[in-house]
Amino acid sequence: MDTSIYNDLDYFLGSPENPEQNSWENGQIRFGSQCEAIAYSLGYTSFSEVKEVLGFIGDGSACEPIMGAKKQLELLSQNIRRRPKEVLEIGGGRGEVAVGLTHLGFYVQMVEACCKTARLLDLTTKKFGMSRPAAVIDRPIREALPIIDWTCIDTVIFVESIEHISPKDFDYVYPMIKETLRRNKGYLIITNWIGFIPIVPAPPYHLKLIDDAFYDQLSNDAKKVIYREGSHLVLQY
């Protein structure tokens, strides 16, 4: 899988023509997908619950209300019902989710194929006034597999990223995810814009079909479906 297309920082740094992509520019964690991934890892059980706590409108793409990342995390942390032991985020991008969970005191390993991930994290931590995650692996997931410390991971997160992984590479890494989460009774969390499903392959960026049949397959592997609506899937193994 060629991941060199993700080495262009402009791919990650917002799109003025697409306002829904500009939360990061406002110093925010993105409503609708990133905030939800954090919330689900903390034990929230629905999109509507997160929406009520944060007070955003629609699917979150309007980036309103404007509030800083620290305020978003403060609101979410008032209702914590689950404390991850260790989190693995695959396809962390600029690092909003990994940085946010680190700020809340959790140990996070973040995998991102971009070779300039360190620069992205420098920008994000400066915007948010927060610290970098404990471990950052700037390699494609297949290369990252033997570097990741799988011992205590009980939460694996994909935010707007799983469709960017080739079917072959996903099939290569998923057995380790499944084995680890079953051993640690952990959560698999997948989010995107809640209505953004199915996602049809459109190379070079979208490589894997994400649809109800794929979510059915993952759900069948899990012990319990904690939450499933649209593109949001939270499973306990």
C-alpha positions as CSV (number, residue, x, y, z in Angstrom):
1,M,0.0,0.0,0.0
2,D,1.5,3.3,-1.1
3,T,1.1,5.8,1.7
4,S,3.4,8.5,0.2
5,I,0.3,10.6,-0.7
6,Y,-0.1,11.3,3.0
7,N,3.3,13.0,3.3
8,D,1.9,16.3,2.0
9,L,1.0,18.4,5.0
10,D,-1.6,20.3,3.1
11,Y,-3.7,17.2,3.1
12,F,-4.1,17.5,6.8
13,L,-4.2,21.3,7.4
14,G,-7.8,22.2,6.7
15,S,-9.7,23.1,3.6
16,P,-11.2,26.6,3.5
17,E,-13.6,25.5,0.8
18,N,-14.9,22.7,3.1
19,P,-15.9,24.4,6.4
20,E,-16.6,21.1,8.0
21,Q,-12.9,20.3,7.8
22,N,-11.8,23.3,9.7
23,S,-12.4,22.5,13.3
24,W,-8.7,22.1,13.8
25,E,-8.0,25.6,12.5
26,N,-10.4,26.8,15.2
27,G,-8.5,24.9,17.9
28,Q,-11.3,22.4,18.2
29,I,-11.7,18.6,18.3
30,R,-14.1,17.8,15.5
31,F,-17.7,17.4,16.4
32,G,-19.4,14.4,14.8
33,S,-16.5,12.0,14.7
34,Q,-13.4,12.9,16.8
35,C,-15.3,14.0,19.9
36,E,-17.5,10.9,19.6
37,A,-14.5,8.6,19.5
38,I,-13.1,10.1,22.7
39,A,-16.6,9.9,24.3
40,Y,-17.2,6.3,23.4
41,S,-13.8,5.4,24.8
42,L,-15.0,7.0,28.1
43,G,-18.2,5.0,28.2
44,Y,-20.7,7.2,26.3
45,T,-23.1,5.0,24.5
46,S,-24.7,7.1,21.8
47,F,-24.2,10.0,19.3
48,S,-27.2,11.8,20.8
49,E,-25.7,11.6,24.3
50,V,-22.5,13.2,23.1
51,K,-24.4,15.8,21.1
52,E,-26.5,16.8,24.2
53,V,-23.3,17.2,26.3
54,L,-21.5,19.3,23.8
55,G,-24.5,21.2,22.4
56,F,-23.5,21.0,18.7
57,I,-26.1,21.0,15.9
58,G,-26.9,18.5,13.2
59,D,-24.1,16.0,12.4
60,G,-21.4,18.4,13.8
61,S,-20.1,19.5,10.4
62,A,-21.1,23.2,11.1
63,C,-18.3,23.4,13.8
64,E,-20.6,25.2,16.1
65,P,-20.6,26.1,18.9
66,I,-17.1,27.4,18.8
67,M,-15.3,26.2,21.9
68,G,-11.7,25.2,22.5
69,A,-10.5,21.6,22.8
70,K,-9.9,22.0,26.5
71,K,-13.5,23.0,27.0
72,Q,-14.8,20.1,24.9
73,L,-12.8,17.7,27.0
74,E,-13.9,19.3,30.2
75,L,-17.5,18.7,29.3
76,L,-16.9,15.1,28.2
77,S,-14.9,14.3,31.3
78,Q,-17.8,15.2,33.6
79,N,-19.6,12.0,32.6
80,I,-16.8,9.4,32.5
81,R,-18.0,5.8,32.9
82,R,-15.0,3.9,31.5
83,R,-11.3,4.5,31.9
84,P,-9.2,2.9,29.1
85,K,-6.0,1.2,30.3
86,E,-4.2,1.9,27.0
87,V,-5.5,3.3,23.7
88,L,-4.3,2.6,20.2
89,E,-5.4,5.1,17.5
90,I,-4.8,3.9,13.9
91,G,-4.7,6.7,11.4
92,G,-4.4,9.5,13.9
93,G,-3.9,12.3,11.4
94,R,-3.1,15.6,13.1
95,G,-3.5,13.9,16.5
96,E,-6.6,15.6,17.9
97,V,-8.0,12.4,19.4
98,A,-4.7,11.0,20.7
99,V,-3.7,14.4,22.1
100,G,-7.2,14.8,23.7
101,L,-7.1,11.4,25.4
102,T,-3.5,12.1,26.6
103,H,-4.7,15.4,28.1
104,L,-7.3,13.4,30.0
105,G,-4.6,11.3,31.5
106,F,-4.7,8.1,29.3
107,Y,-1.7,6.3,27.7
108,V,-2.1,6.5,24.0
109,Q,-0.1,5.0,21.1
110,M,-0.8,6.7,17.8
111,V,-0.1,5.3,14.3
112,E,-0.1,7.6,11.3
113,A,1.5,6.8,7.9
114,C,2.5,10.4,7.3
115,C,6.3,10.8,7.6
116,K,5.7,14.3,9.0
117,T,3.5,13.3,11.9
118,A,5.9,14.9,14.4
119,R,5.3,18.2,12.7
120,L,1.5,17.7,12.7
121,L,1.6,16.9,16.4
122,D,3.7,20.0,17.1
123,L,1.1,22.1,15.4
124,T,-1.8,20.4,17.2
125,T,-0.3,20.5,20.7
126,K,0.5,24.1,20.2
127,K,-3.1,24.9,19.1
128,F,-4.6,23.0,22.0
129,G,-2.1,23.8,24.7
130,M,-1.6,20.1,25.4
131,S,1.0,17.3,25.3
132,R,1.9,14.7,22.7
133,P,0.7,11.1,23.1
134,A,3.1,8.7,24.8
135,A,4.1,6.8,21.6
136,V,3.9,8.0,18.0
137,I,4.6,5.5,15.2
138,D,4.9,7.3,11.8
139,R,4.6,4.3,9.6
140,P,1.9,2.5,7.7
141,I,-0.1,0.1,9.8
142,R,1.6,-3.1,8.3
143,E,5.0,-1.7,9.2
144,A,3.8,-0.5,12.6
145,L,2.4,-3.8,13.7
146,P,5.6,-5.2,15.3
147,I,6.4,-1.8,16.9
148,I,3.1,-1.4,18.7
149,D,3.1,-2.6,22.3
150,W,-0.1,-4.7,22.3
151,T,0.2,-5.9,25.9
152,C,-2.3,-3.6,27.7
153,I,-4.3,-2.1,24.8
154,D,-8.0,-2.2,25.6
155,T,-9.2,0.4,23.2
156,V,-8.6,0.6,19.4
157,I,-9.8,3.7,17.6
158,F,-10.3,4.4,13.9
159,V,-11.5,8.0,13.2
160,E,-12.2,8.7,9.5
161,S,-9.3,6.4,8.8
162,I,-10.4,2.8,8.3
163,E,-11.5,3.5,4.7
164,H,-7.9,4.6,3.9
165,I,-6.5,1.2,4.7
166,S,-6.3,-1.4,1.9
167,P,-8.4,-4.6,2.4
168,K,-5.2,-6.6,2.4
169,D,-3.5,-4.5,5.1
170,F,-6.7,-4.4,7.2
171,D,-6.9,-8.2,7.0
172,Y,-3.2,-8.4,8.0
173,V,-3.7,-6.3,11.2
174,Y,-7.2,-7.2,12.2
175,P,-6.3,-10.6,13.8
176,M,-4.0,-8.9,16.2
177,I,-6.6,-6.3,17.0
178,K,-9.2,-8.9,17.6
179,E,-6.8,-11.1,19.7
180,T,-5.7,-8.2,21.8
181,L,-9.2,-6.8,22.5
182,R,-10.5,-10.3,23.4
183,R,-7.7,-10.8,25.8
184,N,-8.2,-7.4,27.4
185,K,-12.0,-7.3,27.1
186,G,-11.5,-4.1,25.1
187,Y,-13.4,-1.8,22.8
188,L,-13.1,-1.3,19.0
189,I,-14.4,2.2,18.1
190,I,-15.0,3.4,14.5
191,T,-16.4,6.8,13.6
192,N,-16.8,9.1,10.7
193,W,-19.6,11.6,9.9
194,I,-22.5,9.6,11.2
195,G,-24.3,9.6,7.8
196,F,-21.1,8.8,5.8
197,I,-21.8,5.2,5.0
198,P,-21.4,3.3,2.8
199,I,-17.9,4.5,1.8
200,V,-17.1,3.2,-1.6
201,P,-13.5,2.7,-2.7
202,A,-12.1,5.7,-4.6
203,P,-8.3,5.4,-4.9
204,P,-5.9,6.7,-4.0
205,Y,-7.5,7.8,-0.8
206,H,-10.5,5.6,-0.1
207,L,-9.4,2.0,-0.5
208,K,-11.7,-0.2,1.5
209,L,-15.5,-0.6,1.3
210,I,-17.1,0.4,4.5
211,D,-20.7,-0.7,4.6
212,D,-23.3,-2.5,6.8
213,A,-21.9,-5.9,5.7
214,F,-18.5,-5.0,7.0
215,Y,-19.9,-3.8,10.2
216,D,-21.9,-7.0,10.5
217,Q,-18.7,-9.0,10.1
218,L,-17.0,-7.0,12.9
219,S,-20.1,-7.2,15.1
220,N,-20.2,-11.0,14.8
221,D,-16.6,-11.2,16.1
222,A,-17.4,-9.1,19.2
223,K,-18.9,-10.1,22.5
224,K,-21.3,-7.1,22.5
225,V,-22.4,-4.3,20.3
226,I,-22.3,-1.3,22.6
227,Y,-23.5,1.2,20.0
228,R,-24.1,1.1,16.2
229,E,-25.7,3.9,14.2
230,G,-24.7,5.0,10.7
231,S,-20.9,5.1,10.5
232,H,-20.5,4.9,14.3
233,L,-19.6,1.4,15.7
234,V,-18.6,0.6,19.2
235,L,-17.9,-3.0,20.0
236,Q,-16.7,-4.9,23.1
237,Y,-14.7,-8.0,22.5
